[in-house]
Amino acid sequence: MAPPPGSADFALKTVDSSADQYSAGVKYRFSPFVSWYLVNSYLRNGPGAHYCMGASGHGYNVCGRDANNNVVAGNKAKAVGTGMTFDF
């Protein structure tokens, strides 16, 4: 049996799908051309949110997943990234 028209819209509007992300980082310059960085991040999803931290060009996405590899709503994710930059 199909849900009544508009019921999905109502459900989406009543569940908190907001998220908060906090990040902090440091950068150390070895020279004017070479630097190293370290970034720590924490993502807190609302009960209906299922956002992930992106890979940003390196690494892999950080998501809360269940046994069937589905993204879980309301999860909390933590990640640390490090790298070097070489300016020419």
PyMOL Python script that loads the backbone (N, CA, C, O; Angstrom):
from pymol import cmd

cmd.read_pdbstr("""\
ATOM      1  N   MET A   1       0.834  -1.167   0.000  1.00  0.00           N
ATOM      2  CA  MET A   1       0.000   0.000   0.000  1.00  0.00           C
ATOM      3  C   MET A   1       0.890   1.244   0.000  1.00  0.00           C
ATOM      4  O   MET A   1       1.822   1.343   0.798  1.00  0.00           O
ATOM      5  N   ALA A   2       0.610   2.168  -0.872  1.00  0.00           N
ATOM      6  CA  ALA A   2       1.410   3.383  -1.003  1.00  0.00           C
ATOM      7  C   ALA A   2       1.072   4.364   0.125  1.00  0.00           C
ATOM      8  O   ALA A   2      -0.076   4.448   0.560  1.00  0.00           O
ATOM      9  N   PRO A   3       2.098   5.117   0.600  1.00  0.00           N
ATOM     10  CA  PRO A   3       1.815   6.115   1.626  1.00  0.00           C
ATOM     11  C   PRO A   3       0.965   7.250   1.056  1.00  0.00           C
ATOM     12  O   PRO A   3       0.984   7.486  -0.152  1.00  0.00           O
ATOM     13  N   PRO A   4       0.233   7.944   1.896  1.00  0.00           N
ATOM     14  CA  PRO A   4      -0.598   9.046   1.408  1.00  0.00           C
ATOM     15  C   PRO A   4       0.252  10.127   0.756  1.00  0.00           C
ATOM     16  O   PRO A   4       1.401  10.336   1.146  1.00  0.00           O
ATOM     17  N   PRO A   5      -0.306  10.814  -0.233  1.00  0.00           N
ATOM     18  CA  PRO A   5       0.447  11.889  -0.892  1.00  0.00           C
ATOM     19  C   PRO A   5       0.908  12.934   0.123  1.00  0.00           C
ATOM     20  O   PRO A   5       0.154  13.341   1.007  1.00  0.00           O
ATOM     21  N   GLY A   6       2.164  13.357  -0.026  1.00  0.00           N
ATOM     22  CA  GLY A   6       2.715  14.380   0.857  1.00  0.00           C
ATOM     23  C   GLY A   6       3.294  13.858   2.156  1.00  0.00           C
ATOM     24  O   GLY A   6       3.903  14.624   2.903  1.00  0.00           O
ATOM     25  N   SER A   7       3.121  12.556   2.455  1.00  0.00           N
ATOM     26  CA  SER A   7       3.616  12.041   3.730  1.00  0.00           C
ATOM     27  C   SER A   7       5.141  12.008   3.754  1.00  0.00           C
ATOM     28  O   SER A   7       5.740  12.241   4.804  1.00  0.00           O
ATOM     29  N   ALA A   8       5.776  11.726   2.630  1.00  0.00           N
ATOM     30  CA  ALA A   8       7.240  11.723   2.595  1.00  0.00           C
ATOM     31  C   ALA A   8       7.766  13.129   2.839  1.00  0.00           C
ATOM     32  O   ALA A   8       8.755  13.305   3.550  1.00  0.00           O
ATOM     33  N   ASP A   9       7.112  14.133   2.255  1.00  0.00           N
ATOM     34  CA  ASP A   9       7.532  15.514   2.485  1.00  0.00           C
ATOM     35  C   ASP A   9       7.423  15.868   3.962  1.00  0.00           C
ATOM     36  O   ASP A   9       8.307  16.531   4.506  1.00  0.00           O
ATOM     37  N   PHE A  10       6.356  15.436   4.610  1.00  0.00           N
ATOM     38  CA  PHE A  10       6.172  15.708   6.035  1.00  0.00           C
ATOM     39  C   PHE A  10       7.284  15.058   6.846  1.00  0.00           C
ATOM     40  O   PHE A  10       7.831  15.680   7.756  1.00  0.00           O
ATOM     41  N   ALA A  11       7.624  13.812   6.524  1.00  0.00           N
ATOM     42  CA  ALA A  11       8.671  13.096   7.263  1.00  0.00           C
ATOM     43  C   ALA A  11      10.015  13.790   7.102  1.00  0.00           C
ATOM     44  O   ALA A  11      10.770  13.891   8.069  1.00  0.00           O
ATOM     45  N   LEU A  12      10.330  14.266   5.916  1.00  0.00           N
ATOM     46  CA  LEU A  12      11.603  14.934   5.693  1.00  0.00           C
ATOM     47  C   LEU A  12      11.692  16.254   6.446  1.00  0.00           C
ATOM     48  O   LEU A  12      12.779  16.658   6.858  1.00  0.00           O
ATOM     49  N   LYS A  13      10.570  16.924   6.629  1.00  0.00           N
ATOM     50  CA  LYS A  13      10.579  18.220   7.306  1.00  0.00           C
ATOM     51  C   LYS A  13      10.595  18.090   8.823  1.00  0.00           C
ATOM     52  O   LYS A  13      10.941  19.055   9.505  1.00  0.00           O
ATOM     53  N   THR A  14      10.240  16.947   9.372  1.00  0.00           N
ATOM     54  CA  THR A  14      10.178  16.786  10.823  1.00  0.00           C
ATOM     55  C   THR A  14      11.438  16.181  11.419  1.00  0.00           C
ATOM     56  O   THR A  14      11.628  16.253  12.633  1.00  0.00           O
ATOM     57  N   VAL A  15      12.304  15.587  10.610  1.00  0.00           N
ATOM     58  CA  VAL A  15      13.531  14.968  11.108  1.00  0.00           C
ATOM     59  C   VAL A  15      14.680  15.964  10.947  1.00  0.00           C
ATOM     60  O   VAL A  15      14.863  16.539   9.874  1.00  0.00           O
ATOM     61  N   ASP A  16      15.442  16.164  12.006  1.00  0.00           N
ATOM     62  CA  ASP A  16      16.583  17.078  11.972  1.00  0.00           C
ATOM     63  C   ASP A  16      17.693  16.502  11.106  1.00  0.00           C
ATOM     64  O   ASP A  16      18.318  15.508  11.477  1.00  0.00           O
ATOM     65  N   SER A  17      17.940  17.115   9.959  1.00  0.00           N
ATOM     66  CA  SER A  17      18.988  16.629   9.059  1.00  0.00           C
ATOM     67  C   SER A  17      20.179  17.594   9.025  1.00  0.00           C
ATOM     68  O   SER A  17      20.889  17.675   8.022  1.00  0.00           O
ATOM     69  N   SER A  18      20.391  18.320  10.118  1.00  0.00           N
ATOM     70  CA  SER A  18      21.530  19.237  10.179  1.00  0.00           C
ATOM     71  C   SER A  18      22.782  18.484  10.618  1.00  0.00           C
ATOM     72  O   SER A  18      22.709  17.369  11.135  1.00  0.00           O
ATOM     73  N   ALA A  19      23.922  19.118  10.401  1.00  0.00           N
ATOM     74  CA  ALA A  19      25.190  18.530  10.813  1.00  0.00           C
ATOM     75  C   ALA A  19      26.141  19.647  11.243  1.00  0.00           C
ATOM     76  O   ALA A  19      26.053  20.773  10.754  1.00  0.00           O
ATOM     77  N   ASP A  20      27.041  19.324  12.155  1.00  0.00           N
ATOM     78  CA  ASP A  20      28.074  20.255  12.593  1.00  0.00           C
ATOM     79  C   ASP A  20      29.426  19.605  12.345  1.00  0.00           C
ATOM     80  O   ASP A  20      29.627  18.429  12.648  1.00  0.00           O
ATOM     81  N   GLN A  21      30.355  20.384  11.787  1.00  0.00           N
ATOM     82  CA  GLN A  21      31.707  19.876  11.564  1.00  0.00           C
ATOM     83  C   GLN A  21      32.698  20.840  12.194  1.00  0.00           C
ATOM     84  O   GLN A  21      32.613  22.054  12.006  1.00  0.00           O
ATOM     85  N   TYR A  22      33.635  20.280  12.942  1.00  0.00           N
ATOM     86  CA  TYR A  22      34.673  21.061  13.601  1.00  0.00           C
ATOM     87  C   TYR A  22      36.023  20.556  13.107  1.00  0.00           C
ATOM     88  O   TYR A  22      36.258  19.349  13.056  1.00  0.00           O
ATOM     89  N   SER A  23      36.903  21.472  12.745  1.00  0.00           N
ATOM     90  CA  SER A  23      38.220  21.103  12.239  1.00  0.00           C
ATOM     91  C   SER A  23      39.277  22.030  12.819  1.00  0.00           C
ATOM     92  O   SER A  23      39.011  23.196  13.111  1.00  0.00           O
ATOM     93  N   ALA A  24      40.475  21.494  12.979  1.00  0.00           N
ATOM     94  CA  ALA A  24      41.623  22.272  13.419  1.00  0.00           C
ATOM     95  C   ALA A  24      42.845  21.725  12.708  1.00  0.00           C
ATOM     96  O   ALA A  24      42.941  20.525  12.451  1.00  0.00           O
ATOM     97  N   GLY A  25      43.771  22.603  12.394  1.00  0.00           N
ATOM     98  CA  GLY A  25      44.953  22.143  11.682  1.00  0.00           C
ATOM     99  C   GLY A  25      46.178  22.958  12.016  1.00  0.00           C
ATOM    100  O   GLY A  25      46.091  24.063  12.551  1.00  0.00           O
ATOM    101  N   VAL A  26      47.320  22.390  11.690  1.00  0.00           N
ATOM    102  CA  VAL A  26      48.604  23.071  11.839  1.00  0.00           C
ATOM    103  C   VAL A  26      49.384  22.915  10.542  1.00  0.00           C
ATOM    104  O   VAL A  26      49.193  21.959   9.789  1.00  0.00           O
ATOM    105  N   LYS A  27      50.264  23.876  10.301  1.00  0.00           N
ATOM    106  CA  LYS A  27      51.111  23.836   9.105  1.00  0.00           C
ATOM    107  C   LYS A  27      52.516  24.262   9.510  1.00  0.00           C
ATOM    108  O   LYS A  27      52.695  25.261  10.206  1.00  0.00           O
ATOM    109  N   TYR A  28      53.502  23.504   9.074  1.00  0.00           N
ATOM    110  CA  TYR A  28      54.896  23.816   9.373  1.00  0.00           C
ATOM    111  C   TYR A  28      55.651  23.991   8.068  1.00  0.00           C
ATOM    112  O   TYR A  28      55.619  23.114   7.206  1.00  0.00           O
ATOM    113  N   ARG A  29      56.330  25.121   7.920  1.00  0.00           N
ATOM    114  CA  ARG A  29      57.128  25.391   6.714  1.00  0.00           C
ATOM    115  C   ARG A  29      58.577  24.981   6.956  1.00  0.00           C
ATOM    116  O   ARG A  29      59.247  25.512   7.842  1.00  0.00           O
ATOM    117  N   PHE A  30      59.043  24.037   6.162  1.00  0.00           N
ATOM    118  CA  PHE A  30      60.450  23.652   6.215  1.00  0.00           C
ATOM    119  C   PHE A  30      61.304  24.682   5.485  1.00  0.00           C
ATOM    120  O   PHE A  30      62.439  24.954   5.878  1.00  0.00           O
ATOM    121  N   SER A  31      60.754  25.243   4.431  1.00  0.00           N
ATOM    122  CA  SER A  31      61.430  26.257   3.616  1.00  0.00           C
ATOM    123  C   SER A  31      60.333  27.057   2.910  1.00  0.00           C
ATOM    124  O   SER A  31      59.156  26.739   3.079  1.00  0.00           O
ATOM    125  N   PRO A  32      60.675  28.080   2.128  1.00  0.00           N
ATOM    126  CA  PRO A  32      59.633  28.811   1.389  1.00  0.00           C
ATOM    127  C   PRO A  32      58.897  27.936   0.358  1.00  0.00           C
ATOM    128  O   PRO A  32      57.858  28.337  -0.166  1.00  0.00           O
ATOM    129  N   PHE A  33      59.432  26.758   0.073  1.00  0.00           N
ATOM    130  CA  PHE A  33      58.868  25.920  -0.984  1.00  0.00           C
ATOM    131  C   PHE A  33      58.264  24.602  -0.490  1.00  0.00           C
ATOM    132  O   PHE A  33      57.534  23.947  -1.234  1.00  0.00           O
ATOM    133  N   VAL A  34      58.553  24.208   0.741  1.00  0.00           N
ATOM    134  CA  VAL A  34      58.095  22.913   1.258  1.00  0.00           C
ATOM    135  C   VAL A  34      57.417  23.120   2.612  1.00  0.00           C
ATOM    136  O   VAL A  34      57.964  23.779   3.497  1.00  0.00           O
ATOM    137  N   SER A  35      56.210  22.546   2.764  1.00  0.00           N
ATOM    138  CA  SER A  35      55.512  22.621   4.048  1.00  0.00           C
ATOM    139  C   SER A  35      54.793  21.301   4.322  1.00  0.00           C
ATOM    140  O   SER A  35      54.518  20.519   3.412  1.00  0.00           O
ATOM    141  N   TRP A  36      54.502  21.080   5.590  1.00  0.00           N
ATOM    142  CA  TRP A  36      53.789  19.896   6.055  1.00  0.00           C
ATOM    143  C   TRP A  36      52.551  20.361   6.808  1.00  0.00           C
ATOM    144  O   TRP A  36      52.604  21.368   7.514  1.00  0.00           O
ATOM    145  N   TYR A  37      51.431  19.641   6.670  1.00  0.00           N
ATOM    146  CA  TYR A  37      50.204  20.016   7.376  1.00  0.00           C
ATOM    147  C   TYR A  37      49.561  18.793   8.032  1.00  0.00           C
ATOM    148  O   TYR A  37      49.748  17.654   7.605  1.00  0.00           O
ATOM    149  N   LEU A  38      48.793  19.080   9.091  1.00  0.00           N
ATOM    150  CA  LEU A  38      48.049  18.065   9.823  1.00  0.00           C
ATOM    151  C   LEU A  38      46.686  18.675  10.148  1.00  0.00           C
ATOM    152  O   LEU A  38      46.615  19.761  10.722  1.00  0.00           O
ATOM    153  N   VAL A  39      45.611  17.985   9.785  1.00  0.00           N
ATOM    154  CA  VAL A  39      44.255  18.476  10.019  1.00  0.00           C
ATOM    155  C   VAL A  39      43.450  17.391  10.740  1.00  0.00           C
ATOM    156  O   VAL A  39      43.478  16.224  10.350  1.00  0.00           O
ATOM    157  N   ASN A  40      42.740  17.786  11.788  1.00  0.00           N
ATOM    158  CA  ASN A  40      41.865  16.895  12.539  1.00  0.00           C
ATOM    159  C   ASN A  40      40.441  17.399  12.362  1.00  0.00           C
ATOM    160  O   ASN A  40      40.209  18.607  12.419  1.00  0.00           O
ATOM    161  N   SER A  41      39.483  16.504  12.150  1.00  0.00           N
ATOM    162  CA  SER A  41      38.108  16.918  11.911  1.00  0.00           C
ATOM    163  C   SER A  41      37.139  15.991  12.628  1.00  0.00           C
ATOM    164  O   SER A  41      37.381  14.793  12.769  1.00  0.00           O
ATOM    165  N   TYR A  42      36.028  16.583  13.079  1.00  0.00           N
ATOM    166  CA  TYR A  42      34.970  15.844  13.766  1.00  0.00           C
ATOM    167  C   TYR A  42      33.638  16.262  13.156  1.00  0.00           C
ATOM    168  O   TYR A  42      33.340  17.454  13.077  1.00  0.00           O
ATOM    169  N   LEU A  43      32.840  15.296  12.726  1.00  0.00           N
ATOM    170  CA  LEU A  43      31.548  15.546  12.099  1.00  0.00           C
ATOM    171  C   LEU A  43      30.450  14.925  12.959  1.00  0.00           C
ATOM    172  O   LEU A  43      30.474  13.727  13.240  1.00  0.00           O
ATOM    173  N   ARG A  44      29.483  15.753  13.375  1.00  0.00           N
ATOM    174  CA  ARG A  44      28.360  15.281  14.187  1.00  0.00           C
ATOM    175  C   ARG A  44      27.075  15.489  13.389  1.00  0.00           C
ATOM    176  O   ARG A  44      26.660  16.625  13.160  1.00  0.00           O
ATOM    177  N   ASN A  45      26.449  14.396  12.970  1.00  0.00           N
ATOM    178  CA  ASN A  45      25.199  14.448  12.208  1.00  0.00           C
ATOM    179  C   ASN A  45      23.999  14.495  13.141  1.00  0.00           C
ATOM    180  O   ASN A  45      24.016  13.911  14.225  1.00  0.00           O
ATOM    181  N   GLY A  46      22.944  15.206  12.702  1.00  0.00           N
ATOM    182  CA  GLY A  46      21.671  15.191  13.412  1.00  0.00           C
ATOM    183  C   GLY A  46      21.007  13.834  13.241  1.00  0.00           C
ATOM    184  O   GLY A  46      21.509  13.013  12.473  1.00  0.00           O
ATOM    185  N   PRO A  47      19.899  13.562  13.926  1.00  0.00           N
ATOM    186  CA  PRO A  47      19.248  12.251  13.873  1.00  0.00           C
ATOM    187  C   PRO A  47      18.850  11.801  12.467  1.00  0.00           C
ATOM    188  O   PRO A  47      18.792  10.599  12.207  1.00  0.00           O
ATOM    189  N   GLY A  48      18.577  12.728  11.564  1.00  0.00           N
ATOM    190  CA  GLY A  48      18.179  12.355  10.210  1.00  0.00           C
ATOM    191  C   GLY A  48      19.243  12.618   9.165  1.00  0.00           C
ATOM    192  O   GLY A  48      19.007  12.407   7.975  1.00  0.00           O
ATOM    193  N   ALA A  49      20.408  13.074   9.586  1.00  0.00           N
ATOM    194  CA  ALA A  49      21.481  13.418   8.636  1.00  0.00           C
ATOM    195  C   ALA A  49      22.415  12.235   8.429  1.00  0.00           C
ATOM    196  O   ALA A  49      22.645  11.443   9.342  1.00  0.00           O
ATOM    197  N   HIS A  50      22.943  12.126   7.229  1.00  0.00           N
ATOM    198  CA  HIS A  50      23.909  11.057   6.936  1.00  0.00           C
ATOM    199  C   HIS A  50      25.014  11.600   6.028  1.00  0.00           C
ATOM    200  O   HIS A  50      25.298  11.041   4.969  1.00  0.00           O
ATOM    201  N   TYR A  51      25.630  12.704   6.468  1.00  0.00           N
ATOM    202  CA  TYR A  51      26.735  13.298   5.721  1.00  0.00           C
ATOM    203  C   TYR A  51      28.022  12.529   5.998  1.00  0.00           C
ATOM    204  O   TYR A  51      28.168  11.883   7.035  1.00  0.00           O
ATOM    205  N   CYS A  52      28.942  12.612   5.055  1.00  0.00           N
ATOM    206  CA  CYS A  52      30.255  11.970   5.177  1.00  0.00           C
ATOM    207  C   CYS A  52      31.340  13.027   5.046  1.00  0.00           C
ATOM    208  O   CYS A  52      31.095  14.131   4.559  1.00  0.00           O
ATOM    209  N   MET A  53      32.527  12.678   5.481  1.00  0.00           N
ATOM    210  CA  MET A  53      33.679  13.546   5.233  1.00  0.00           C
ATOM    211  C   MET A  53      34.285  13.122   3.908  1.00  0.00           C
ATOM    212  O   MET A  53      34.549  11.942   3.681  1.00  0.00           O
ATOM    213  N   GLY A  54      34.504  14.094   3.037  1.00  0.00           N
ATOM    214  CA  GLY A  54      35.029  13.793   1.705  1.00  0.00           C
ATOM    215  C   GLY A  54      36.518  13.521   1.716  1.00  0.00           C
ATOM    216  O   GLY A  54      37.229  13.876   2.656  1.00  0.00           O
ATOM    217  N   ALA A  55      36.968  12.888   0.660  1.00  0.00           N
ATOM    218  CA  ALA A  55      38.381  12.522   0.551  1.00  0.00           C
ATOM    219  C   ALA A  55      39.250  13.692   0.145  1.00  0.00           C
ATOM    220  O   ALA A  55      40.453  13.674   0.404  1.00  0.00           O
ATOM    221  N   SER A  56      38.686  14.705  -0.480  1.00  0.00           N
ATOM    222  CA  SER A  56      39.396  15.923  -0.842  1.00  0.00           C
ATOM    223  C   SER A  56      40.628  15.642  -1.708  1.00  0.00           C
ATOM    224  O   SER A  56      41.674  16.267  -1.531  1.00  0.00           O
ATOM    225  N   GLY A  57      40.499  14.726  -2.619  1.00  0.00           N
ATOM    226  CA  GLY A  57      41.596  14.464  -3.553  1.00  0.00           C
ATOM    227  C   GLY A  57      42.568  13.385  -3.122  1.00  0.00           C
ATOM    228  O   GLY A  57      43.351  12.900  -3.939  1.00  0.00           O
ATOM    229  N   HIS A  58      42.536  12.997  -1.844  1.00  0.00           N
ATOM    230  CA  HIS A  58      43.421  11.914  -1.392  1.00  0.00           C
ATOM    231  C   HIS A  58      42.731  11.169  -0.264  1.00  0.00           C
ATOM    232  O   HIS A  58      41.939  11.754   0.476  1.00  0.00           O
ATOM    233  N   GLY A  59      43.019   9.906  -0.129  1.00  0.00           N
ATOM    234  CA  GLY A  59      42.397   9.110   0.914  1.00  0.00           C
ATOM    235  C   GLY A  59      41.057   8.548   0.479  1.00  0.00           C
ATOM    236  O   GLY A  59      40.847   8.297  -0.708  1.00  0.00           O
ATOM    237  N   TYR A  60      40.155   8.349   1.411  1.00  0.00           N
ATOM    238  CA  TYR A  60      38.833   7.798   1.124  1.00  0.00           C
ATOM    239  C   TYR A  60      37.803   8.517   1.993  1.00  0.00           C
ATOM    240  O   TYR A  60      38.155   9.187   2.964  1.00  0.00           O
ATOM    241  N   ASN A  61      36.533   8.368   1.634  1.00  0.00           N
ATOM    242  CA  ASN A  61      35.464   9.014   2.393  1.00  0.00           C
ATOM    243  C   ASN A  61      35.296   8.350   3.751  1.00  0.00           C
ATOM    244  O   ASN A  61      35.417   7.132   3.877  1.00  0.00           O
ATOM    245  N   VAL A  62      35.018   9.158   4.758  1.00  0.00           N
ATOM    246  CA  VAL A  62      34.776   8.648   6.107  1.00  0.00           C
ATOM    247  C   VAL A  62      33.287   8.774   6.386  1.00  0.00           C
ATOM    248  O   VAL A  62      32.759   9.882   6.479  1.00  0.00           O
ATOM    249  N   CYS A  63      32.604   7.626   6.521  1.00  0.00           N
ATOM    250  CA  CYS A  63      31.161   7.594   6.770  1.00  0.00           C
ATOM    251  C   CYS A  63      30.865   6.552   7.838  1.00  0.00           C
ATOM    252  O   CYS A  63      31.622   5.599   8.020  1.00  0.00           O
ATOM    253  N   GLY A  64      29.748   6.747   8.544  1.00  0.00           N
ATOM    254  CA  GLY A  64      29.253   5.708   9.438  1.00  0.00           C
ATOM    255  C   GLY A  64      28.403   4.750   8.615  1.00  0.00           C
ATOM    256  O   GLY A  64      27.416   5.165   8.008  1.00  0.00           O
ATOM    257  N   ARG A  65      28.774   3.479   8.588  1.00  0.00           N
ATOM    258  CA  ARG A  65      28.065   2.495   7.765  1.00  0.00           C
ATOM    259  C   ARG A  65      27.658   1.292   8.601  1.00  0.00           C
ATOM    260  O   ARG A  65      28.292   0.964   9.604  1.00  0.00           O
ATOM    261  N   ASP A  66      26.567   0.633   8.159  1.00  0.00           N
ATOM    262  CA  ASP A  66      26.112  -0.582   8.839  1.00  0.00           C
ATOM    263  C   ASP A  66      26.718  -1.811   8.159  1.00  0.00           C
ATOM    264  O   ASP A  66      27.568  -1.680   7.278  1.00  0.00           O
ATOM    265  N   ALA A  67      26.282  -3.001   8.568  1.00  0.00           N
ATOM    266  CA  ALA A  67      26.826  -4.248   8.029  1.00  0.00           C
ATOM    267  C   ALA A  67      26.558  -4.419   6.534  1.00  0.00           C
ATOM    268  O   ALA A  67      27.288  -5.145   5.860  1.00  0.00           O
ATOM    269  N   ASN A  68      25.514  -3.757   6.001  1.00  0.00           N
ATOM    270  CA  ASN A  68      25.194  -3.844   4.574  1.00  0.00           C
ATOM    271  C   ASN A  68      25.815  -2.699   3.764  1.00  0.00           C
ATOM    272  O   ASN A  68      25.471  -2.505   2.598  1.00  0.00           O
ATOM    273  N   ASN A  69      26.728  -1.943   4.383  1.00  0.00           N
ATOM    274  CA  ASN A  69      27.441  -0.829   3.759  1.00  0.00           C
ATOM    275  C   ASN A  69      26.526   0.355   3.452  1.00  0.00           C
ATOM    276  O   ASN A  69      26.852   1.175   2.594  1.00  0.00           O
ATOM    277  N   ASN A  70      25.388   0.458   4.136  1.00  0.00           N
ATOM    278  CA  ASN A  70      24.507   1.617   4.001  1.00  0.00           C
ATOM    279  C   ASN A  70      24.953   2.692   4.978  1.00  0.00           C
ATOM    280  O   ASN A  70      25.361   2.384   6.097  1.00  0.00           O
ATOM    281  N   VAL A  71      24.879   3.952   4.562  1.00  0.00           N
ATOM    282  CA  VAL A  71      25.238   5.059   5.444  1.00  0.00           C
ATOM    283  C   VAL A  71      24.189   5.171   6.545  1.00  0.00           C
ATOM    284  O   VAL A  71      22.992   5.146   6.262  1.00  0.00           O
ATOM    285  N   VAL A  72      24.621   5.293   7.782  1.00  0.00           N
ATOM    286  CA  VAL A  72      23.738   5.345   8.947  1.00  0.00           C
ATOM    287  C   VAL A  72      23.469   6.801   9.308  1.00  0.00           C
ATOM    288  O   VAL A  72      24.399   7.598   9.437  1.00  0.00           O
ATOM    289  N   ALA A  73      22.202   7.141   9.469  1.00  0.00           N
ATOM    290  CA  ALA A  73      21.838   8.504   9.880  1.00  0.00           C
ATOM    291  C   ALA A  73      22.207   8.734  11.335  1.00  0.00           C
ATOM    292  O   ALA A  73      22.149   7.818  12.156  1.00  0.00           O
ATOM    293  N   GLY A  74      22.591   9.974  11.645  1.00  0.00           N
ATOM    294  CA  GLY A  74      22.899  10.336  13.017  1.00  0.00           C
ATOM    295  C   GLY A  74      24.270   9.909  13.495  1.00  0.00           C
ATOM    296  O   GLY A  74      24.533   9.951  14.696  1.00  0.00           O
ATOM    297  N   ASN A  75      25.146   9.503  12.606  1.00  0.00           N
ATOM    298  CA  ASN A  75      26.460   9.024  13.017  1.00  0.00           C
ATOM    299  C   ASN A  75      27.404  10.172  13.357  1.00  0.00           C
ATOM    300  O   ASN A  75      27.121  11.335  13.072  1.00  0.00           O
ATOM    301  N   LYS A  76      28.513   9.825  13.961  1.00  0.00           N
ATOM    302  CA  LYS A  76      29.581  10.777  14.263  1.00  0.00           C
ATOM    303  C   LYS A  76      30.848  10.213  13.649  1.00  0.00           C
ATOM    304  O   LYS A  76      31.140   9.024  13.783  1.00  0.00           O
ATOM    305  N   ALA A  77      31.602  11.077  12.971  1.00  0.00           N
ATOM    306  CA  ALA A  77      32.818  10.621  12.294  1.00  0.00           C
ATOM    307  C   ALA A  77      33.993  11.487  12.716  1.00  0.00           C
ATOM    308  O   ALA A  77      33.852  12.691  12.932  1.00  0.00           O
ATOM    309  N   LYS A  78      35.157  10.855  12.832  1.00  0.00           N
ATOM    310  CA  LYS A  78      36.398  11.555  13.162  1.00  0.00           C
ATOM    311  C   LYS A  78      37.431  11.180  12.112  1.00  0.00           C
ATOM    312  O   LYS A  78      37.458  10.048  11.629  1.00  0.00           O
ATOM    313  N   ALA A  79      38.282  12.142  11.763  1.00  0.00           N
ATOM    314  CA  ALA A  79      39.322  11.863  10.770  1.00  0.00           C
ATOM    315  C   ALA A  79      40.528  12.759  11.005  1.00  0.00           C
ATOM    316  O   ALA A  79      40.414  13.863  11.536  1.00  0.00           O
ATOM    317  N   VAL A  80      41.679  12.255  10.596  1.00  0.00           N
ATOM    318  CA  VAL A  80      42.930  13.006  10.632  1.00  0.00           C
ATOM    319  C   VAL A  80      43.550  12.901   9.251  1.00  0.00           C
ATOM    320  O   VAL A  80      43.605  11.820   8.665  1.00  0.00           O
ATOM    321  N   GLY A  81      44.013  14.020   8.737  1.00  0.00           N
ATOM    322  CA  GLY A  81      44.695  14.040   7.442  1.00  0.00           C
ATOM    323  C   GLY A  81      46.030  14.740   7.556  1.00  0.00           C
ATOM    324  O   GLY A  81      46.178  15.701   8.310  1.00  0.00           O
ATOM    325  N   THR A  82      46.991  14.259   6.811  1.00  0.00           N
ATOM    326  CA  THR A  82      48.313  14.881   6.814  1.00  0.00           C
ATOM    327  C   THR A  82      48.853  14.873   5.388  1.00  0.00           C
ATOM    328  O   THR A  82      48.425  14.069   4.560  1.00  0.00           O
ATOM    329  N   GLY A  83      49.770  15.750   5.114  1.00  0.00           N
ATOM    330  CA  GLY A  83      50.354  15.801   3.790  1.00  0.00           C
ATOM    331  C   GLY A  83      51.458  16.843   3.698  1.00  0.00           C
ATOM    332  O   GLY A  83      51.742  17.569   4.651  1.00  0.00           O
ATOM    333  N   MET A  84      52.063  16.892   2.536  1.00  0.00           N
ATOM    334  CA  MET A  84      53.121  17.870   2.279  1.00  0.00           C
ATOM    335  C   MET A  84      52.788  18.645   1.024  1.00  0.00           C
ATOM    336  O   MET A  84      52.155  18.119   0.109  1.00  0.00           O
ATOM    337  N   THR A  85      53.208  19.875   0.980  1.00  0.00           N
ATOM    338  CA  THR A  85      53.052  20.685  -0.223  1.00  0.00           C
ATOM    339  C   THR A  85      54.431  21.079  -0.712  1.00  0.00           C
ATOM    340  O   THR A  85      55.324  21.390   0.076  1.00  0.00           O
ATOM    341  N   PHE A  86      54.590  21.060  -2.029  1.00  0.00           N
ATOM    342  CA  PHE A  86      55.834  21.459  -2.685  1.00  0.00           C
ATOM    343  C   PHE A  86      55.479  22.554  -3.681  1.00  0.00           C
ATOM    344  O   PHE A  86      54.801  22.288  -4.674  1.00  0.00           O
ATOM    345  N   ASP A  87      55.926  23.770  -3.432  1.00  0.00           N
ATOM    346  CA  ASP A  87      55.604  24.905  -4.298  1.00  0.00           C
ATOM    347  C   ASP A  87      56.779  25.163  -5.231  1.00  0.00           C
ATOM    348  O   ASP A  87      57.922  25.305  -4.796  1.00  0.00           O
ATOM    349  N   PHE A  88      56.470  25.221  -6.530  1.00  0.00           N
ATOM    350  CA  PHE A  88      57.516  25.460  -7.534  1.00  0.00           C
ATOM    351  C   PHE A  88      57.301  26.787  -8.186  1.00  0.00           C
ATOM    352  O   PHE A  88      58.074  27.177  -9.061  1.00  0.00           O
TER     353      PHE A  88
END
""", "prot")
cmd.dss("prot")
cmd.show_as("cartoon", "prot")
cmd.util.cbc("prot")
cmd.orient("prot")
